[in-house]
Amino acid sequence: MRFCAAVSLFVAACGSTSGGSLQDAPLDAPDAPLDAPSGTPDAPSDGSPDAAPDAGAPDAVIDAPPADGSIADMGVADAGVCGDLRLWYRFEETTGMTYDSSGCGNIGAPSNVTRGEVGRMGNAYLFNTSTTTTAHVLVPDAPSLGDLGMLTVEAWVRHTGGILEAVLNHGNAMGGDPFIFHTFTVRDPAITLGFYPDCTGMGSAPGSVPLPVDAWTHIAATVNNFTAEILYYTDGVQSGSGTGYMNMGHMCDNAEPMIVGGIDTAGAWGWEGWIDELRVWAVLRTQAEICTDAGGTPGPGTCTLPP
């Protein structure tokens, strides 16, 4: 699929959503294709600098809350003290901040979300509904969330909304920011990437498998920024792939925060439904590892999830 065609759909669909445009700025339409396949990564570390990749999952809660509850006081560890797992929101909290179980200290500030909801694994956050349109978690920019040469993003979601709704956005959504993980034109998980190294525009790669309505689904995408390969996974099994040309290297980055549940704090591309167990990795996870992250038992090209 040509990149320009994907972006044309992206722009047209954006203009039709109630969430608004990408910061009211047009999306640059490149001529290069972007689609998807794979890579082979390491498993999560336990959050310590030199821990073995297969040492196991991080602790459930690592970071203490800020002294006065403000986002300005939220300390963020340098990427050098993190493992491959850079952000892990379990969404177990019912009050206070959103804690990061990755060991990187990327604590978030929730706003207008409904917490303590029944999730796929423990609790979950309910983001937007027909009456709530600005729910999000604001995550300060940090070294551990930028300069990624590889990327895996994954989450359990229960989606009740439509197209162009973001699970996660890192950047200013004006072009050249690192990535957006969102639904595309058939309610399919998709990745939109900032072009690098010039960082002057963006392009979208659809996953092409629509999400079921109002049902828990584990979704994941891996992005190899050095080979332009992307893979999509649904419930721990590969569900889409492709490959295309782009300038190769580390992702574009800027000083903009990360937003969970939209592309800004005003409700643009607001996610309607629930999100649970959100992870961001600086490596490419394998199909077996993604299945395990989802709580399943992997097999050759299969994933058996618990009921």
C-alpha positions as CSV (number, residue, x, y, z in Angstrom):
1,M,0.0,0.0,0.0
2,R,1.4,3.4,-0.9
3,F,2.1,5.7,2.0
4,C,0.3,8.6,0.3
5,A,-2.9,6.6,0.0
6,A,-2.8,5.7,3.7
7,V,-2.2,9.3,4.7
8,S,-5.0,10.5,2.4
9,L,-7.4,8.2,4.2
10,F,-5.9,9.4,7.5
11,V,-6.5,13.1,6.7
12,A,-10.0,12.5,5.4
13,A,-11.0,10.5,8.4
14,C,-9.5,12.9,10.7
15,G,-11.6,15.7,9.4
16,S,-14.7,13.7,10.0
17,T,-14.1,12.8,13.7
18,S,-15.7,14.7,16.6
19,G,-12.3,14.6,18.3
20,G,-11.0,17.3,16.0
21,S,-7.9,17.6,13.8
22,L,-4.3,16.9,14.6
23,Q,-3.8,20.2,16.5
24,D,-5.7,21.8,13.6
25,A,-2.7,21.4,11.3
26,P,-2.7,19.3,8.1
27,L,-0.9,16.0,8.0
28,D,2.0,16.0,5.5
29,A,1.4,13.4,2.8
30,P,4.6,11.6,1.9
31,D,5.0,9.5,-1.2
32,A,6.8,6.5,0.4
33,P,5.0,3.3,1.5
34,L,4.8,2.2,5.1
35,D,3.6,-1.3,6.1
36,A,5.0,-4.0,8.2
37,P,7.0,-7.2,9.5
38,S,9.2,-8.2,12.3
39,G,12.2,-8.7,14.5
40,T,13.6,-10.6,17.4
41,P,13.9,-9.0,20.8
42,D,14.8,-9.6,24.4
43,A,12.3,-10.2,27.2
44,P,11.7,-7.7,29.9
45,S,14.2,-7.0,32.6
46,D,13.3,-6.6,36.2
47,G,14.0,-2.9,36.1
48,S,17.6,-3.1,37.2
49,P,20.3,-1.8,34.9
50,D,22.2,-5.0,34.3
51,A,19.4,-7.5,34.9
52,A,19.2,-10.5,32.5
53,P,16.5,-10.0,29.9
54,D,14.7,-13.2,30.9
55,A,14.9,-12.4,34.7
56,G,11.2,-11.9,34.9
57,A,8.5,-9.2,35.2
58,P,9.0,-6.0,37.1
59,D,7.4,-5.3,40.4
60,A,3.8,-4.2,40.3
61,V,4.5,-0.8,41.8
62,I,8.0,0.7,41.7
63,D,7.6,4.5,42.1
64,A,6.5,6.5,45.1
65,P,4.0,9.3,44.4
66,P,5.2,13.0,44.1
67,A,5.4,15.0,47.3
68,D,2.5,17.3,46.4
69,G,0.7,15.2,43.8
70,S,1.8,17.5,40.9
71,I,3.1,16.2,37.6
72,A,6.0,18.7,37.8
73,D,7.5,16.7,40.8
74,M,7.4,13.3,39.1
75,G,11.0,12.1,38.9
76,V,11.9,10.2,35.7
77,A,14.8,7.9,35.5
78,D,17.3,8.2,32.7
79,A,17.0,5.6,30.0
80,G,20.4,4.2,31.1
81,V,18.9,2.7,34.3
82,C,15.9,1.1,32.5
83,G,15.6,-2.3,30.9
84,D,14.0,-3.0,27.6
85,L,10.6,-2.3,29.1
86,R,10.2,1.5,29.1
87,L,6.6,1.9,30.3
88,W,4.1,-0.5,31.9
89,Y,0.8,0.8,33.1
90,R,-1.3,-1.9,34.9
91,F,-4.1,0.6,35.7
92,E,-4.7,-0.9,39.1
93,E,-4.9,2.4,40.9
94,T,-8.2,3.8,42.1
95,T,-6.9,7.1,43.3
96,G,-3.7,9.3,42.8
97,M,-1.2,9.0,40.0
98,T,-0.8,6.2,37.4
99,Y,2.3,4.2,38.4
100,D,4.9,2.8,36.1
101,S,5.8,-0.9,36.7
102,S,8.7,-0.8,34.2
103,G,11.3,0.6,36.6
104,C,11.8,3.7,34.4
105,G,9.7,6.1,36.6
106,N,7.3,7.3,34.0
107,I,4.5,8.2,36.3
108,G,1.3,9.6,34.7
109,A,-1.3,12.1,35.7
110,P,-4.8,10.8,35.0
111,S,-7.6,13.2,34.1
112,N,-11.4,12.4,33.8
113,V,-10.8,8.7,33.6
114,T,-13.0,6.2,35.5
115,R,-10.8,3.9,37.6
116,G,-11.3,0.7,39.4
117,E,-13.2,-0.8,36.5
118,V,-13.1,-4.6,35.9
119,G,-10.2,-5.1,33.5
120,R,-8.8,-8.0,31.5
121,M,-6.1,-8.5,34.2
122,G,-7.2,-6.9,37.4
123,N,-8.4,-3.4,37.2
124,A,-8.6,-1.1,34.1
125,Y,-9.2,2.5,33.3
126,L,-12.3,3.5,31.4
127,F,-11.5,6.4,29.2
128,N,-14.1,8.2,27.0
129,T,-17.8,7.4,26.7
130,S,-20.7,9.1,25.0
131,T,-20.6,11.7,27.7
132,T,-16.9,11.9,28.6
133,T,-14.7,13.2,25.9
134,T,-11.4,14.4,27.5
135,A,-10.2,11.4,29.5
136,H,-6.5,10.8,29.3
137,V,-3.3,10.1,31.2
138,L,-0.5,12.7,30.7
139,V,3.0,11.3,30.8
140,P,6.0,13.8,30.9
141,D,8.6,13.5,28.2
142,A,11.6,11.4,29.4
143,P,14.9,10.0,27.9
144,S,13.6,6.5,28.4
145,L,10.6,7.2,26.0
146,G,12.7,8.8,23.2
147,D,15.4,7.9,20.7
148,L,14.0,4.4,20.1
149,G,15.6,2.4,17.4
150,M,13.0,-0.4,17.9
151,L,9.5,-0.3,19.3
152,T,6.9,-2.7,20.6
153,V,3.6,-1.2,22.0
154,E,0.9,-3.5,23.3
155,A,-2.3,-3.3,25.4
156,W,-5.5,-5.0,26.3
157,V,-8.3,-2.9,25.0
158,R,-12.1,-3.0,25.1
159,H,-13.2,-0.6,22.4
160,T,-16.7,0.9,22.0
161,G,-15.7,3.8,19.7
162,G,-14.8,4.3,16.1
163,I,-12.0,5.3,13.8
164,L,-9.0,7.5,14.6
165,E,-9.0,7.0,18.4
166,A,-5.6,6.8,20.1
167,V,-4.5,4.3,22.6
168,L,-1.2,6.2,22.9
169,N,0.4,9.2,21.4
170,H,4.0,10.3,21.9
171,G,4.6,13.8,20.4
172,N,2.7,16.8,19.4
173,A,0.7,15.2,16.6
174,M,1.9,17.9,14.1
175,G,4.2,15.7,12.1
176,G,7.6,14.4,13.0
177,D,6.7,13.1,16.4
178,P,7.7,9.5,17.3
179,F,4.4,7.5,17.0
180,I,0.7,7.2,17.5
181,F,-1.0,3.8,18.2
182,H,-4.6,4.2,17.2
183,T,-7.5,2.8,15.2
184,F,-7.6,3.5,11.5
185,T,-10.3,3.6,8.8
186,V,-11.8,0.2,9.6
187,R,-11.4,0.4,13.3
188,D,-8.1,-1.5,12.9
189,P,-5.1,-1.0,15.1
190,A,-2.5,1.2,13.2
191,I,0.8,2.9,13.7
192,T,1.4,6.5,12.5
193,L,5.1,7.4,12.5
194,G,7.1,10.6,12.2
195,F,9.5,10.5,9.3
196,Y,13.1,10.6,10.2
197,P,15.8,11.9,10.2
198,D,14.2,15.2,8.9
199,C,11.1,14.8,11.1
200,T,8.9,17.0,8.9
201,G,5.9,14.7,8.3
202,M,4.0,11.6,9.2
203,G,2.6,8.5,7.6
204,S,0.2,5.7,8.7
205,A,0.4,2.0,8.4
206,P,-2.9,0.2,8.9
207,G,-3.2,-3.2,10.6
208,S,-6.4,-4.0,8.5
209,V,-8.0,-6.3,11.1
210,P,-11.0,-4.5,12.8
211,L,-11.3,-4.6,16.5
212,P,-14.4,-6.4,17.9
213,V,-16.9,-4.1,19.4
214,D,-17.0,-4.0,23.3
215,A,-14.9,-7.1,23.8
216,W,-11.5,-7.4,25.4
217,T,-8.7,-7.8,22.7
218,H,-5.0,-7.8,23.1
219,I,-3.4,-5.7,20.4
220,A,0.3,-5.1,19.7
221,A,2.6,-3.6,17.0
222,T,6.3,-3.9,16.5
223,V,8.3,-1.4,14.5
224,N,11.8,-1.9,13.3
225,N,13.1,1.5,12.5
226,F,16.2,0.3,10.7
227,T,14.4,-2.1,8.2
228,A,11.0,-0.3,8.0
229,E,9.3,-3.6,9.1
230,I,6.1,-3.6,11.1
231,L,4.1,-6.5,12.5
232,Y,0.6,-6.4,14.0
233,Y,-0.7,-8.9,16.6
234,T,-4.2,-9.7,17.7
235,D,-4.7,-11.8,20.9
236,G,-1.1,-12.9,20.7
237,V,-1.1,-14.0,17.1
238,Q,0.3,-12.1,14.1
239,S,-2.6,-10.5,12.2
240,G,-0.9,-8.2,9.8
241,S,2.4,-7.3,8.2
242,G,4.0,-5.3,5.5
243,T,7.2,-3.5,4.7
244,G,7.9,-0.2,3.1
245,Y,10.6,2.4,2.5
246,M,11.5,5.2,5.0
247,N,14.7,6.8,6.1
248,M,16.2,4.4,8.6
249,G,17.4,5.2,12.1
250,H,16.1,6.1,15.5
251,M,12.7,7.6,15.9
252,C,12.1,11.4,15.7
253,D,11.7,12.8,19.2
254,N,10.8,16.2,20.7
255,A,10.0,17.5,24.2
256,E,6.3,16.8,23.9
257,P,4.7,14.5,26.5
258,M,3.1,11.2,26.0
259,I,-0.7,10.9,26.1
260,V,-2.6,7.8,26.9
261,G,-6.2,7.8,25.6
262,G,-5.9,10.5,22.9
263,I,-3.5,12.7,21.0
264,D,-3.9,15.8,23.3
265,T,-5.4,16.7,26.6
266,A,-8.4,18.4,25.0
267,G,-9.9,15.1,23.7
268,A,-8.8,14.9,20.1
269,W,-8.8,11.2,19.0
270,G,-10.1,10.3,22.4
271,W,-10.2,6.6,23.1
272,E,-13.7,5.3,23.8
273,G,-13.6,2.3,26.0
274,W,-11.2,0.6,28.4
275,I,-7.4,0.1,28.4
276,D,-5.5,-2.3,30.5
277,E,-1.8,-3.5,30.8
278,L,-0.3,-0.9,28.5
279,R,3.4,-1.6,27.7
280,V,6.0,0.2,25.6
281,W,9.3,-1.6,24.8
282,A,12.5,-0.4,23.2
283,V,13.0,-3.8,21.5
284,L,11.0,-6.0,19.1
285,R,9.0,-8.6,21.0
286,T,8.4,-12.0,19.4
287,Q,5.0,-13.6,18.9
288,A,5.6,-15.9,21.8
289,E,6.7,-13.0,24.1
290,I,3.6,-11.0,23.1
291,C,1.4,-13.9,23.8
292,T,3.0,-14.3,27.2
293,D,2.6,-10.6,27.9
294,A,-1.1,-11.0,27.2
295,G,-1.2,-13.8,29.8
296,G,-1.4,-16.6,27.3
297,T,0.4,-19.8,26.5
298,P,2.3,-19.5,23.2
299,G,2.6,-22.2,20.6
300,P,4.1,-22.2,17.1
301,G,2.1,-19.3,15.6
302,T,-0.7,-19.7,18.2
303,C,-1.6,-18.2,21.6
304,T,-4.0,-19.8,24.0
305,L,-5.5,-17.1,26.3
306,P,-7.3,-17.8,29.6
307,P,-11.1,-17.2,29.6
